[in-house]
Amino acid sequence: MGERADDIDVQDAASRRRGPTRRFEARRHAIIRSAVVEMNRKGVRGMTLGEVAARLDLVPTGVIYYFKNKEELASAALLQGLESFDALVAAGDGARDASTGLAAFVRAWFDYRRRVSAGEADEIPVFNDIRALNCAPVNEAYVQVFRHVRTLFSPGGRLLRPHANTRAHLLLSQMLWAPAWLRRVEPTDYPRTAERTIDILANGFLGDGAAWPKVRSLNLERAGDPSAQASSELFLRAATELINEEGYHGASVERISARLHVSKGAFYHHITNKDELVAACFQRTFDIMWRAIQAADEVGGTGLEVLATLAATLIERQVLGAPLLRSSALTTVPEGLREGLLEAFDRVSYRFASIICDGVADGSIRPLDVNVAAQTLTAAINAAAELRSWVPGPPEAVAELYVRSLFEGLVSPVS
């Protein structure tokens, strides 16, 4: 039986006026935990107070007693999550060098995930929908976390800002993407996986004696009717941009149509419903990634040359403003679509791992965990969509700095 709003203890209400009681704080924390589960399932805009309340056997007005609306609850959950995440970053504070600081943070993060899986710690919300919430305190808290991560690479501000920001963005993107693939790792293996991740992030991909290869240009254009393709590409690009910015629920028919200066009828000419829209945006992303893989294979070279060319092409495309749909958007799509889309990302990552194996075999890529390395590359490509927010400069130069930081290692000397 759900708790009625007028059944809430009057004495507790009076105590609240004097200051939060232990009971009040416990219930408030339980509501935030429930909200985090729903936000991680459906995103900020997809979460409802009714679903949050149902997890606690409450009626929605029982939640409103603690949080006046969904936005206030989402803000509280995100702020608490950012505080927890920042505490993990603090594990690297005071390290003697960037390598030690990075390792301490990554180990702390994986250990926290182990404790979450054992029911010993609260889940941290994904931060994909922070922009969609448009809450200044939450935005500022995220920026402060970013700055904290940046100090791991540049204690005392000794590293030039573009390099420090690039490395901070890469590291954050890895940790935020990892829960999507950790579902395939036994929690008892998290410490081992943490060490493999640290090795790849710190030391990069290059084999002994291997130099940064000449990255070749790839043609990703499709054959067919150019006019029809141009119309479809513009439409799906606009939808992709909006979903990346505001999540599934923020990309309305009206906003997509307004961005393209077309009528709502034009939307339904291309797509019959919103689920079909997000599926088409993801399919566009997968098509582009597979065309890049095939084109890089055709150009040929060592495993490192193929991988670097592939990564540089996709990342430069992101930075230049022809974005791929971020894998982080998966948290905001309907659950019925999500599993199939995760499998499609897994197939791309599996192919990345195969190319990395080729590089290890020919010596151009050093021995490393190819599965973790493939996920590292997937995360970096997706996160490049937001790179310009953190690293200003000519797009081509920004993309090259980002790619080389990944391949040469986040603690490598700045060339």
N, C-alpha and C positions, 0 to 999 in steps of 0.2 A: 504494500500500500504506500503510495507516494506521500511525502510530507507536504502538508498544506501550509501556505504562507502564514495563515493566522494561527497555526499550531506551533510556530516557533516560540520557544520559551520567552515569556515576557521578561523574566529576570535577566536572561541573556541580552535582550534588547536594551534593557536599562544599563547593564554592564558595558555594553558597546558604547553608550554615550559617555561613560567615564573613561573608556579606553578599551582596546581589543582584549577580550578574554582568551584563555587558552583554547576553550571550545570554539570560539569564533574563528581563531586563527587556524585551528585544525580543519574546520569545515571549509574555510576559504582555500586552504592549500589543497584539499581534496577536489574542490571544483576546478582549480587550476590544473591539477593532474589529469582530470577527465577532459578538460579543454585541450590539453596537449595531444592526447590520444586522437581526438576528433580533428584537430588541426593537421596532424600528421597524416590522417586518412584522407581529408577532404580539402585542406587548405583553409586559410582564414575566412574567406568569403563563403566557403561551402559548409563551415561549421554552423550548427544551430544551437541555441540555448536549450531547446527541447531535448536534443540528443545528449548534450552535456549533462542535463539534469537526469535523464533516464538512466545513465550509467551509475548514478548515486541514489536511485530510487527517490528522486525529488520531482516535483512539478516545476515548470519553468520559473514561476514566481519565486520559488525557493532559491533559485540562482540569482534572480534580480535583487533579492535582499542583500547580496554581497557585491554584485556588479550590476550597474544600472542598464548596461546593454552589451551586446556581443563584442563591440569594438573595445570597450573598457576591459573585458575579460581577456580578449586576445592580446591586448597591450600588456596586461599583467603577466600573462603566460610567456610572452616573448621577452619581456624585461627580466623575468626570473631565469629563463633559459640562457639569455646572454650573460647574466651574472655567473651562472654555473659554468658556461663555456669559458668565460674570462678567467675563472679560477683555475681551469685546466691550463690555459696559456701561461698562467703565473708559475707553473712548474718549471718553466724555462728561464724565469727571471734570475739575474745574477750569474748566469752561466759564463764560463771563461771565454767561450767563443760561440759562433753561430751554430756550428755542428752540435755542440753539447746542448744548447738551448732548444734547437729543433727536436733533438732526440727526446729530451725530457718532456716536452709538450706532447709529442706523438705517443709516447708511452703512457702518459697520464690520460690521454684521450681514449686509447684502446682499453686501458684498465677501467675507465668509467663505463665504456660500452659493455665490458664483461660484467660489471656490477649491475648494470641495467638488466642484462639478460638473466641474472640470478635473482632479480627482484630486490636488490640491495640499494638501488639508487633510482631516482625519478628520471623518466625519459626527458630528453631535451627536445624542444620543438625544432622542426626544420625552419630555417630562416628564409625560405624561398619567397614567402608572401609579405615580407617586410614592406616593400614598396607599395603593395596593394593596400595595406592598412593605412599608409600615409599619416603616421603618428610621429610627430617631431621628437619626443623623448626616446622612442624606440629607434628611430633613425640615428639619433645621436649616440645611443648606447652601442649600436652596431659599428659606427665609425670609431668609437673608442676601443672596441675589441680589435678592429682592424689595425689601429695604431699600436695597440699592445703587441699584436703579432709582428708588426713591422720592427719593433724594438729587438726582437730575437735576432734579426739579421743586421741591424744597425744600431747597436748600443751606443748611446751618445751621439747618434745622428751622423756617424762617420761615413756611411754608404750614401751615395747620391740618391735623391728621392725617387727617380724613376726606377732604379734597380731595386731599392728597398720595397717600393710599392708592388713591383712586379712579383717579387719573391713572396711577399705577404699574401697577395691575391692567389698565387699558385698554391701555397700551403693551405690557406683557408678553403679553397675549392676542393682540395683533396679530402679534407676532413668532413666537409659537408656532403660530399658524394658517397663517401665510404659506406654509410648505412645501407645504401642500395645494393651493394655487392657483398657486404658482410653476412647477409642472410644465408650465403652458401658456405660460411666458415664456422666450424665448431667453436663455441666460446672458449673452450679450453685451449684452442689454438690461437687466440687473440694475441698473447705475448709474442709468439713466433711471427705472426703476421705483422705485428708492430715493427719488429726488427727488420723484416723484409721491406716494409714501407719506408722506414727511416733510411735504409741503404739506398733505395732508388731516389728518394727525394733529395737526399744530401749529395749523392755522388753521380746522379744522372745515368745516362745510357752508354756513353762512348766507351769503346774498347780500348785496351792499352795501346797507346801510340796513335789512336785514331784522331784525326782532326775533324773539325766541323766541315761537313761536305758541302759542295755546291748544290744549292737547292734549285731544282728545275721547275719551270712553269708547266702547269697542267691545264688542259682544256676540259672543262666540266660541262660544256653545252651538250644538250640532247639533240638528236636528229628528229625531224618532224616538222609540223606546221609552226613556223615562228610566231605568227600572230596569236594563235590559240595558246601557245606556250607562254608568250609574254603576258597575256591577260591573266592566265592562271597563276603565273609566278608572282605578279604584282599583288593579286588577291591573297595568296597564301603567305607572302612575305609580310603584308600588313597584319594579317591575323597572327603570324608568328611573333612579330614585334610586340603586339599587345599582350599575348599570352605570356611571353617572357617578362614583360613589365608588370603585369597585374594578375597573372594566373588565369586559369580556365574561367572562373566566374567573373573576372573583370573584363574579359574580351567579349563584349556584347555585340550583337548584330549592328546596333546603331553606331557604336564607336568604330567598328571596322569599316562600315559604309562611309562614315564621316571622314575617316583618315584617307580614303580613296576618292572622296567627293563623288560617290555614286549613290544610287537609291538602294533602299533595303531590298527591293526586288532583284537587284543585281546579285545580292548575297544568295538568294534562293535559286538563282540561275546556276550558280556554281555548287552550292552545298544545300542539302535539304534540312539539316538540323545541326545543332552545336556539337554533338558527339561525332558526327561525320566530319565536321570542321577540324576538330583537334586531331582526329585520326589522319586526315589529309595533310595537316601540318607536320605531323610526325613522319608520315610516309615521304613527304618532300625531303625532310631531313635525312631519313635513311637512304633515299635515292641519291642525294648529293654525296653522302659519305661513301656509298658503294661505288659511285662513279669515280670518286677520288682514289679509292683503293685500286680499282681496275686500271685507271690511268697511270698511277704510280708504278704498278706492276709492269705495265707496258713500256714505260720509260726505262725501267730496270736499274741495275746497279747492285751494290751491296745491300744487305738488310738495313744498315743504318741509312744509306742514301734513299732507299725506298720509303722508310719510315719518316725521315726528316722531311722529304718532299711532300708526302701525304699530310703530315701534321702542319707544315708551314702553309700549304694551300688552304686547308680548312680553317686554320686560325686567322690567316690574313683575310679570308672571306668574311669571317665574323667581325673583325675589326673594321673592315671597309664598309660595313653596313648592310650585308646581305645575310642576315643571321640564320643560323640553324635553331630549331626549337630546343631549348635547354632541357636536358634530362630532368632537371629539378621540377619542371612543369608536371612531371608524373605524379607528384603528390597532390595535385589539384584536379586531375582528371577523374571521371567516374571510375569506381573500383572495377567495374566490369571490363573496362578497356585496359586497365593498368598492367595486368599480368602479361598480356600479349605484347605490350609495348616494352616491358622490361626484358622479355625474351628476345625481342628484336635488337635492343641495345646489347644484350649478351652476345648475340651472333656477331655484331660489329666488333666487340671487344675480343671475342675469340679469334677473329681474323687479324686483329692487331697483334695478338699473342703469337700467331703463326708467323707474321713478318718478323717479330722480335726474335723468335726461334731461329729464323734464317740468319739474322745478324749475329746471334751468339755462335752459330755454327761456322760462319765465315770469319769470325773474329772482330768484326766492325762494332759489335755491341758486346759489352762485357757480360760475363755470367751473372744473371740475376733471376728473380722470380718473375717469369714471363706473364703469369696471370695477374699479379699485382701491378706489374709495369703496364699492362694493357689497360687496366682500370685507371691508372694514373694518367695515361694519355687521353682516355675518354673524358675524364673529369676536366683536364686542361682544355681540351677542345670546346667543351660545353661552356666552361667559365669564361672563355675569351669573349663571349657576347657582352660582358660587363667590363671588359678590360679598360676601355676608354674612359670610364668613370674614375679610374684610379691612376692611369698612366697617360698623361697628355703627350701630344707630339704627332709627327707625321705617321699615318696608319701603318705604312710599310715598316718603318723603323720600330714602332711599338710592337708589331707582330714578330719581327725578328728577335727583339730583346726577349720577348716572352718565350718563344720557341727555344732559343739557345739557353735560357735560364733553366728550362725543363730538362733539356738533353745534356747540358754540361753539369747540372746539379745546383741546388739552391744555395749551397755554401761555397761554390766555386769562386775563384778570384774574378773580379770584374776586368774584362779585357778592354 
